[in-house]
Amino acid sequence: MSGAVAPSNRIVFANIGIRGRARPVMPNFLSQPDLVFTAVSDCREDRMKSAKELIDTHYGNKDCRMYHDFRELLAQKDIDAVFIATGDRWHTTASVFAARAGKDIYCEKPISMTISEGRS
């Protein structure tokens, strides 16, 4: 047995926002054999390209897709879950959109900036 995980048993993952926490956390996700990063989204081209390069290098291909608008990323049917690493003020918005798109979500605190915002 090679230890390889069948594609049907993998979580197809994407990253929304490449801020300070994304860079140290991404290697932890990349080390999981049952998870595969397929896309990144950030409003800053330099951050997005840097994350794509990290992911492509890890998998030895050029398959990671880039989206300037995270809503386009969320519209992709093949993505199961997202890692949200935007600026704090965007955590709620990105999380609500991701939940409405049926995606599982990993987002570090703060999930929202106010109690009422968190009840969205």
C-alpha positions in Angstrom: 0.0 0.0 0.0 1.5 3.4 -1.1 -0.3 5.5 1.5 -1.9 7.6 -1.2 -5.3 8.9 -0.6 -8.0 8.4 -3.3 -9.2 11.6 -4.9 -12.8 10.7 -3.7 -11.5 10.8 -0.1 -9.7 14.1 -0.3 -11.0 17.5 0.9 -10.7 20.0 -1.9 -9.5 23.2 -0.2 -9.1 26.8 -1.1 -7.7 29.9 0.6 -9.4 33.3 0.8 -7.1 36.0 1.8 -3.3 35.7 2.2 -2.7 37.8 5.3 -0.2 37.4 8.2 -1.7 34.1 9.6 -2.1 32.4 6.2 1.6 31.9 5.6 2.4 30.1 8.8 -0.8 28.0 8.8 -0.8 26.9 5.1 2.1 24.4 5.6 0.0 22.6 8.2 -2.8 22.1 5.8 -0.4 21.2 2.9 1.0 18.4 5.1 -2.4 16.7 5.3 -2.5 13.8 2.8 -6.3 13.9 2.7 -6.5 17.6 1.7 -5.6 19.2 -1.6 -5.4 23.0 -2.1 -6.7 23.9 -5.5 -7.4 27.7 -5.4 -6.5 31.0 -3.8 -8.1 34.4 -3.6 -6.8 37.7 -2.5 -7.3 41.3 -3.7 -3.6 41.8 -3.8 -1.9 40.2 -6.8 1.5 39.8 -5.0 0.0 37.9 -2.1 -2.1 35.7 -4.4 0.8 34.8 -6.7 3.0 34.0 -3.7 0.4 31.6 -2.3 -0.1 30.0 -5.7 3.6 29.5 -6.0 3.8 27.9 -2.5 0.9 25.5 -3.4 2.2 24.7 -6.9 5.7 24.0 -5.6 4.3 21.7 -2.9 2.3 19.6 -5.4 4.9 19.9 -8.2 2.4 21.3 -10.8 0.8 24.6 -11.8 -2.8 23.7 -11.1 -3.6 26.2 -8.3 -6.2 28.6 -9.6 -6.3 32.3 -8.7 -9.4 34.5 -8.1 -9.3 38.2 -7.4 -13.0 38.0 -6.2 -13.5 35.4 -3.5 -17.1 35.0 -4.6 -15.9 33.5 -7.9 -13.8 31.1 -5.9 -16.8 30.2 -3.8 -18.9 29.5 -6.9 -16.5 26.6 -7.9 -18.5 23.4 -7.3 -15.3 21.3 -6.8 -14.2 23.2 -3.7 -15.4 21.6 -0.4 -13.9 23.9 2.2 -12.1 27.2 2.6 -9.4 28.7 4.8 -10.3 32.3 5.5 -7.3 34.5 6.3 -8.5 37.9 5.3 -8.2 41.0 7.4 -10.3 40.7 10.6 -13.0 43.0 9.3 -13.6 40.6 6.3 -13.9 37.4 8.4 -17.7 37.6 8.8 -18.4 38.6 5.2 -16.3 35.8 3.7 -17.6 33.3 6.2 -21.3 34.1 5.5 -20.7 33.9 1.7 -18.8 30.6 2.2 -21.6 29.1 4.3 -24.2 30.2 1.8 -22.1 28.5 -0.9 -22.2 25.3 1.1 -18.5 25.3 1.9 -17.0 24.1 5.2 -15.0 26.9 6.8 -11.7 27.3 8.8 -11.4 30.8 10.1 -9.4 32.0 13.0 -10.6 34.6 15.5 -12.1 37.0 15.4 -14.9 35.5 13.5 -16.7 38.9 13.7 -15.9 42.3 15.0 -19.2 42.8 17.0 -21.7 40.5 18.5 -24.5 41.7 16.2 -22.2 41.1 13.1 -21.6 37.5 14.4 -25.3 36.8 14.3 -25.4 37.4 10.5 
